[in-house]
């Protein structure tokens, strides 16, 4: 049981870390992109500047990477932030389903597995029966 638990927790931490690193790449892209922006970006949530999106991506990346480390140290706050991150990953991947069906379903699967790992096996060692 302990081996299964540690494997699932390691999987969740690795997936959260990878998601954080991918957000860093998104931030780099947002900071360095100088091409034509879509016209509908004016009404976007964070405004019309990609620099703003770059800073948002940096903050999200930091939260995900810190969360990955926290999951490995059995932090309950990191566990629930990871569950929320998995849920956001699942929901946001569904929006891309008509355009990238295989990738979207893969993201949904990985998000669901992170949620499962953290909910089923994320409790502290002293809380196990």
N, CA, C and O of each residue as an XYZ file, in Angstrom:
516
protein
N       0.827     -1.202      0.000
C       0.000      0.000      0.000
C       0.867      1.259      0.000
O       0.552      2.232     -0.686
N       1.960      1.241      0.771
C       2.828      2.416      0.840
C       3.487      2.662     -0.511
O       3.635      3.814     -0.918
N       3.887      1.604     -1.215
C       4.520      1.774     -2.525
C       3.542      2.373     -3.527
O       3.908      3.255     -4.303
N       2.301      1.895     -3.511
C       1.281      2.438     -4.418
C       1.033      3.907     -4.106
O       0.937      4.738     -5.008
N       0.932      4.214     -2.817
C       0.676      5.591     -2.403
C       1.813      6.508     -2.851
O       1.568      7.572     -3.420
N       3.037      6.102     -2.598
C       4.163      6.962     -2.959
C       4.290      7.107     -4.471
O       4.722      8.156     -4.949
N       3.929      6.091     -5.225
C       3.954      6.192     -6.680
C       2.942      7.197     -7.203
O       3.252      7.996     -8.086
N       1.739      7.156     -6.660
C       0.710      8.100     -7.082
C       1.075      9.533     -6.692
O       0.867     10.463     -7.471
N       1.610      9.707     -5.506
C       1.999     11.047     -5.061
C       3.142     11.577     -5.922
O       3.141     12.747     -6.302
N       4.108     10.726     -6.229
C       5.204     11.129     -7.111
C       4.675     11.509     -8.489
O       5.113     12.503     -9.068
N       3.734     10.725     -9.019
C       3.120     11.043    -10.313
C       2.462     12.420    -10.268
O       2.672     13.235    -11.166
N       1.667     12.686     -9.231
C       0.973     13.972     -9.123
C       1.973     15.120     -9.038
O       1.786     16.156     -9.675
N       3.032     14.941     -8.255
C       4.036     15.996     -8.116
C       4.748     16.248     -9.442
O       4.981     17.400     -9.808
N       5.092     15.193    -10.158
C       5.762     15.354    -11.451
C       4.848     16.065    -12.443
O       5.298     16.957    -13.162
N       3.592     15.692    -12.493
C       2.660     16.325    -13.427
C       2.452     17.807    -13.087
O       2.375     18.643    -13.988
N       2.362     18.131    -11.804
C       2.233     19.540    -11.413
C       3.498     20.316    -11.770
O       3.423     21.459    -12.221
N       4.649     19.700    -11.569
C       5.911     20.347    -11.936
C       6.024     20.577    -13.429
O       6.459     21.642    -13.868
N       5.633     19.574    -14.218
C       5.661     19.729    -15.679
C       4.713     20.840    -16.118
O       5.043     21.633    -17.000
N       3.541     20.895    -15.502
C       2.590     21.966    -15.839
C       3.184     23.330    -15.511
O       2.988     24.286    -16.261
N       3.908     23.428    -14.400
C       4.563     24.684    -14.051
C       5.635     25.081    -15.051
O       5.736     26.247    -15.433
N       6.431     24.116    -15.472
C       7.469     24.401    -16.465
C       6.834     24.827    -17.796
O       7.342     25.723    -18.470
N       5.741     24.193    -18.163
C       5.056     24.579    -19.407
C       4.518     26.001    -19.320
O       4.520     26.719    -20.320
N       4.056     26.422    -18.144
C       3.604     27.806    -17.991
C       4.781     28.776    -18.115
O       4.602     29.899    -18.585
N       5.972     28.363    -17.704
C       7.150     29.213    -17.899
C       7.399     29.410    -19.390
O       7.695     30.524    -19.824
N       7.281     28.342    -20.182
C       7.434     28.474    -21.630
C       6.350     29.378    -22.215
O       6.621     30.157    -23.129
N       5.132     29.281    -21.698
C       4.056     30.179    -22.146
C       4.411     31.632    -21.831
O       4.171     32.523    -22.645
N       4.981     31.866    -20.654
C       5.364     33.233    -20.274
C       6.469     33.756    -21.179
O       6.430     34.908    -21.611
N       7.446     32.918    -21.466
C       8.521     33.336    -22.372
C       7.942     33.711    -23.728
O       8.318     34.725    -24.315
N       7.026     32.887    -24.218
C       6.383     33.197    -25.500
C       5.644     34.532    -25.415
O       5.762     35.367    -26.312
N       4.886     34.730    -24.341
C       4.102     35.969    -24.226
C       5.005     37.199    -24.148
O       4.662     38.251    -24.689
N       6.139     37.081    -23.489
C       7.053     38.222    -23.382
C       7.789     38.505    -24.689
O       8.143     39.653    -24.954
N       8.021     37.500    -25.494
C       8.844     37.688    -26.701
C       8.049     37.781    -27.991
O       8.628     38.090    -29.032
N       6.761     37.529    -27.967
C       5.951     37.551    -29.184
C       5.738     38.984    -29.641
O       5.342     39.845    -28.856
N       6.006     39.232    -30.920
C       5.834     40.580    -31.475
C       4.991     40.571    -32.746
O       5.029     41.528    -33.520
N       4.245     39.520    -32.964
C       3.429     39.408    -34.166
C       2.063     40.047    -33.998
O       1.796     40.766    -33.034
N       1.217     39.764    -34.957
C      -0.151     40.286    -34.973
C      -0.979     39.624    -33.874
O      -0.970     38.401    -33.733
N      -1.694     40.439    -33.098
C      -2.562     39.910    -32.055
C      -3.982     39.796    -32.585
O      -4.392     40.589    -33.433
N      -4.734     38.824    -32.101
C      -6.136     38.694    -32.529
C      -6.949     39.914    -32.101
O      -6.681     40.521    -31.064
N      -7.930     40.256    -32.902
C      -8.754     41.431    -32.616
C      -9.581     41.249    -31.347
O      -9.861     42.222    -30.647
N      -9.973     40.017    -31.045
C     -10.827     39.802    -29.872
C     -10.037     39.756    -28.563
O     -10.623     39.497    -27.511
N      -8.737     39.999    -28.597
C      -7.944     40.050    -27.374
C      -8.246     41.313    -26.569
O      -7.942     41.371    -25.378
N      -8.835     42.318    -27.202
C      -9.164     43.562    -26.500
C     -10.126     43.325    -25.344
O     -10.003     43.969    -24.302
N     -11.072     42.422    -25.508
C     -12.050     42.154    -24.456
C     -11.672     40.981    -23.582
O     -12.523     40.457    -22.864
N     -10.427     40.554    -23.618
C      -9.982     39.394    -22.853
C      -9.923     39.720    -21.359
O      -9.951     40.884    -20.960
N      -9.843     38.689    -20.563
C      -9.896     38.834    -19.117
C      -8.781     39.722    -18.579
O      -9.039     40.574    -17.728
N      -7.566     39.549    -19.045
C      -6.432     40.288    -18.522
C      -6.004     41.441    -19.424
O      -4.867     41.905    -19.333
N      -6.878     41.898    -20.274
C      -6.571     43.038    -21.109
C      -5.973     42.654    -22.445
O      -6.033     41.494    -22.851
N      -5.400     43.624    -23.124
C      -4.938     43.430    -24.498
C      -3.418     43.283    -24.614
O      -2.897     43.183    -25.724
N      -2.718     43.269    -23.514
C      -1.267     43.166    -23.558
C      -0.824     41.733    -23.242
O      -1.231     41.149    -22.238
N       0.009     41.188    -24.112
C       0.550     39.859    -23.837
C       1.524     39.881    -22.669
O       1.754     38.847    -22.041
N       2.091     41.026    -22.371
C       2.985     41.132    -21.213
C       2.221     40.801    -19.928
O       2.760     40.148    -19.035
N       0.981     41.245    -19.836
C       0.157     40.929    -18.670
C      -0.043     39.423    -18.564
O       0.059     38.853    -17.478
N      -0.326     38.786    -19.688
C      -0.480     37.332    -19.690
C       0.829     36.650    -19.303
O       0.816     35.618    -18.632
N       1.947     37.215    -19.717
C       3.240     36.659    -19.337
C       3.433     36.661    -17.827
O       3.904     35.676    -17.258
N       3.071     37.760    -17.178
C       3.201     37.824    -15.717
C       2.234     36.868    -15.031
O       2.580     36.248    -14.026
N       1.035     36.747    -15.564
C       0.082     35.783    -15.001
C       0.639     34.367    -15.122
O       0.549     33.581    -14.179
N       1.209     34.042    -16.271
C       1.803     32.710    -16.466
C       2.957     32.471    -15.497
O       3.113     31.362    -14.987
N       3.765     33.498    -15.235
C       4.882     33.351    -14.297
C       4.358     33.047    -12.893
O       4.894     32.178    -12.204
N       3.322     33.753    -12.473
C       2.744     33.514    -11.148
C       2.156     32.105    -11.063
O       2.372     31.395    -10.081
N       1.415     31.707    -12.096
C       0.834     30.364    -12.115
C       1.937     29.305    -12.104
O       1.815     28.289    -11.420
N       2.999     29.538    -12.851
C       4.119     28.596    -12.885
C       4.737     28.458    -11.501
O       5.025     27.347    -11.055
N       4.940     29.570    -10.827
C       5.525     29.520     -9.483
C       4.625     28.742     -8.527
O       5.107     27.925     -7.743
N       3.327     28.994     -8.591
C       2.392     28.279     -7.718
C       2.433     26.775     -8.007
O       2.462     25.971     -7.075
N       2.436     26.389     -9.278
C       2.452     24.969     -9.627
C       3.747     24.279     -9.208
O       3.715     23.150     -8.718
N       4.871     24.938     -9.393
C       6.148     24.327     -9.029
C       6.282     24.226     -7.512
O       6.750     23.208     -7.004
N       5.881     25.257     -6.789
C       5.894     25.193     -5.324
C       4.919     24.127     -4.837
O       5.211     23.404     -3.885
N       3.771     24.031     -5.484
C       2.776     23.012     -5.148
C       3.341     21.605     -5.360
O       3.098     20.714     -4.547
N       4.083     21.403     -6.431
C       4.688     20.097     -6.690
C       5.635     19.713     -5.561
O       5.618     18.572     -5.098
N       6.455     20.652     -5.117
C       7.335     20.388     -3.985
C       6.567     20.151     -2.700
O       6.937     19.300     -1.891
N       5.499     20.906     -2.517
C       4.670     20.729     -1.327
C       3.972     19.383     -1.280
O       3.816     18.795     -0.210
N       3.556     18.899     -2.425
C       2.925     17.579     -2.481
C       3.919     16.513     -2.038
O       3.545     15.568     -1.343
N       5.158     16.655     -2.428
C       6.181     15.675     -2.028
C       6.458     15.713     -0.535
O       6.862     14.701      0.037
N       6.251     16.855      0.109
C       6.460     16.966      1.551
C       5.168     16.756      2.336
O       5.128     17.010      3.539
N       4.133     16.304      1.676
C       2.830     15.984      2.273
C       2.113     17.209      2.835
O       1.385     17.098      3.822
N       2.309     18.361      2.225
C       1.593     19.563      2.628
C       0.136     19.455      2.191
O      -0.156     19.198      1.023
N      -0.770     19.654      3.141
C      -2.186     19.551      2.816
C      -2.654     20.751      1.990
O      -3.549     20.613      1.157
N      -2.063     21.916      2.209
C      -2.411     23.084      1.392
C      -2.003     22.831     -0.066
O      -2.772     23.109     -0.986
N      -0.794     22.304     -0.268
C      -0.333     21.993     -1.624
C      -1.200     20.906     -2.244
O      -1.464     20.927     -3.446
N      -1.636     19.972     -1.437
C      -2.518     18.906     -1.945
C      -3.788     19.494     -2.544
O      -4.179     19.130     -3.653
N      -4.426     20.390     -1.827
C      -5.694     20.932     -2.313
C      -5.502     21.950     -3.427
O      -6.374     22.091     -4.284
N      -4.390     22.658     -3.433
C      -4.078     23.510     -4.583
C      -3.859     22.642     -5.810
O      -4.270     23.007     -6.911
N      -3.210     21.489     -5.625
C      -3.015     20.536     -6.724
C      -4.325     19.979     -7.244
O      -4.491     19.802     -8.451
N      -5.261     19.700     -6.341
C      -6.588     19.231     -6.769
C      -7.274     20.309     -7.597
O      -7.856     20.017     -8.641
N      -7.206     21.552     -7.136
C      -7.804     22.655     -7.895
C      -7.119     22.820     -9.249
O      -7.788     23.075    -10.250
N      -5.797     22.679     -9.292
C      -5.063     22.784    -10.562
C      -5.457     21.671    -11.510
O      -5.592     21.901    -12.712
N      -5.643     20.464    -10.989
C      -6.101     19.348    -11.828
C      -7.492     19.597    -12.380
O      -7.774     19.282    -13.536
N      -8.363     20.164    -11.550
C      -9.717     20.467    -12.016
C      -9.699     21.545    -13.098
O     -10.413     21.436    -14.095
N      -8.896     22.573    -12.908
C      -8.785     23.632    -13.922
C      -8.217     23.060    -15.218
O      -8.653     23.434    -16.306
N      -7.247     22.156    -15.105
C      -6.673     21.528    -16.301
C      -7.740     20.739    -17.055
O      -7.817     20.809    -18.282
N      -8.552     19.996    -16.330
C      -9.613     19.218    -16.979
C     -10.629     20.122    -17.670
O     -10.996     19.892    -18.822
N     -11.072     21.135    -16.968
C     -12.106     22.023    -17.515
C     -11.574     22.808    -18.704
O     -12.256     22.928    -19.722
N     -10.361     23.344    -18.587
C      -9.825     24.150    -19.688
C      -9.500     23.295    -20.907
O      -9.549     23.795    -22.031
N      -9.172     22.034    -20.717
C      -8.885     21.155    -21.853
C     -10.146     20.854    -22.652
O     -10.074     20.627    -23.859
N     -11.281     20.849    -22.002
C     -12.534     20.566    -22.702
C     -12.829     21.645    -23.742
O     -13.423     21.350    -24.779
N     -12.426     22.883    -23.486
C     -12.664     23.969    -24.436
C     -11.939     23.738    -25.752
O     -12.390     24.213    -26.794
N     -10.821     23.016    -25.722
C     -10.031     22.765    -26.927
C     -10.422     21.466    -27.625
O      -9.836     21.119    -28.651
N     -11.384     20.758    -27.094
C     -11.783     19.451    -27.634
C     -12.150     19.471    -29.113
O     -11.752     18.552    -29.829
N     -12.886     20.464    -29.615
C     -13.210     20.457    -31.049
C     -11.991     20.649    -31.953
O     -12.005     20.233    -33.112
N     -10.944     21.275    -31.430
C      -9.779     21.594    -32.252
C      -8.669     20.558    -32.133
O      -8.033     20.207    -33.126
N      -8.438     20.070    -30.921
C      -7.375     19.088    -30.660
C      -7.937     17.960    -29.801
O      -7.665     17.909    -28.601
N      -8.712     17.061    -30.389
C      -9.415     16.060    -29.570
C      -8.495     15.114    -28.799
O      -8.765     14.822    -27.634
N      -7.433     14.637    -29.407
C      -6.557     13.690    -28.721
C      -5.810     14.379    -27.575
O      -5.754     13.853    -26.464
N      -5.237     15.558    -27.848
C      -4.522     16.273    -26.796
C      -5.465     16.681    -25.674
O      -5.102     16.604    -24.501
N      -6.654     17.108    -26.016
C      -7.612     17.520    -24.990
C      -7.989     16.354    -24.092
O      -8.028     16.495    -22.870
N      -8.265     15.212    -24.690
C      -8.606     14.042    -23.882
C      -7.419     13.586    -23.033
O      -7.604     13.104    -21.916
N      -6.217     13.735    -23.553
C      -5.019     13.399    -22.780
C      -4.889     14.335    -21.575
O      -4.590     13.883    -20.469
N      -5.111     15.623    -21.783
C      -5.048     16.576    -20.674
C      -6.117     16.277    -19.641
O      -5.853     16.338    -18.441
N      -7.323     15.954    -20.091
C      -8.399     15.613    -19.161
C      -8.015     14.378    -18.347
O      -8.225     14.339    -17.135
N      -7.456     13.378    -19.011
C      -7.041     12.158    -18.323
C      -5.965     12.462    -17.280
O      -6.073     12.010    -16.140
N      -4.934     13.215    -17.650
C      -3.873     13.534    -16.698
C      -4.389     14.376    -15.538
O      -3.999     14.154    -14.391
N      -5.256     15.334    -15.823
C      -5.851     16.137    -14.747
C      -6.663     15.285    -13.795
O      -6.593     15.458    -12.579
N      -7.436     14.359    -14.355
C      -8.246     13.459    -13.516
C      -7.355     12.540    -12.684
O      -7.667     12.265    -11.525
N      -6.260     12.067    -13.252
C      -5.350     11.204    -12.502
C      -4.648     11.967    -11.380
O      -4.415     11.409    -10.308
N      -4.310     13.234    -11.613
C      -3.724     14.052    -10.552
C      -4.737     14.234     -9.426
O      -4.392     14.102     -8.252
N      -5.971     14.533     -9.775
C      -7.019     14.679     -8.762
C      -7.169     13.380     -7.977
O      -7.212     13.402     -6.747
N      -7.249     12.255     -8.671
C      -7.379     10.957     -8.006
C      -6.211     10.702     -7.064
O      -6.413     10.298     -5.919
N      -4.998     10.934     -7.536
C      -3.810     10.674     -6.716
C      -3.831     11.511     -5.446
O      -3.536     11.006     -4.363
N      -4.177     12.779     -5.571
C      -4.127     13.658     -4.407
C      -5.284     13.432     -3.448
O      -5.119     13.575     -2.236
N      -6.443     13.084     -3.969
C      -7.585     12.844     -3.092
C      -7.482     11.472     -2.427
O      -7.730     11.348     -1.228
N      -7.123     10.456     -3.181
C      -7.092      9.100     -2.636
C      -5.851      8.821     -1.791
O      -5.935      8.081     -0.811
N      -4.711      9.391     -2.145
C      -3.457      9.036     -1.482
C      -2.722     10.222     -0.876
O      -1.597     10.053     -0.406
N      -3.298     11.396     -0.866
C      -2.579     12.587     -0.437
C      -2.612     12.887      1.042
O      -2.007     13.865      1.479
N      -3.302     12.077      1.827
C      -3.340     12.360      3.268
C      -1.963     12.108      3.878
O      -1.126     11.409      3.307
N      -1.760     12.686      5.028
C      -0.473     12.534      5.724
C      -0.322     11.112      6.237
O      -1.302     10.383      6.388
N       0.916     10.732      6.501
C       1.190      9.387      7.010
C       0.512      9.125      8.347
O       0.029      8.019      8.589
N       0.471     10.135      9.222
C      -0.150      9.948     10.545
C      -1.661      9.848     10.451
O      -2.308      9.452     11.420
N      -2.251     10.202      9.294
C      -3.703     10.126      9.130
C      -4.134      8.798      8.535
O      -5.329      8.505      8.496
N      -3.183      7.979      8.066
C      -3.547      6.694      7.489
C      -3.907      5.718      8.582
O      -3.402      5.788      9.703
N      -4.787      4.812      8.233
C      -5.260      3.820      9.205
C      -4.578      2.510      8.987
O      -4.843      1.548      9.708
